[in-house]
Amino acid sequence: MERKTVFSGIQPTGGIHIGNYLGALRNWARLQDDYDAIYCVVDLHAITVDYDP
């Protein structure tokens, strides 16, 4: 049976708090054993701020 993929992200605003832990991080740790998991830190400014490489 092929494993399903989970893609999830969290915003880097402020510090980690109990809401982050209960809402996402605890589930991420649990899900990574059963799914191909892709987790990321999403930053809206990465696509909205002018960037000159």
Secondary structure by P-SEA (a helix, b strand, c coil): cbbbbbbbbbbccccccaaaaaccaaaaaaaccccbbbbbbcccccccccccc
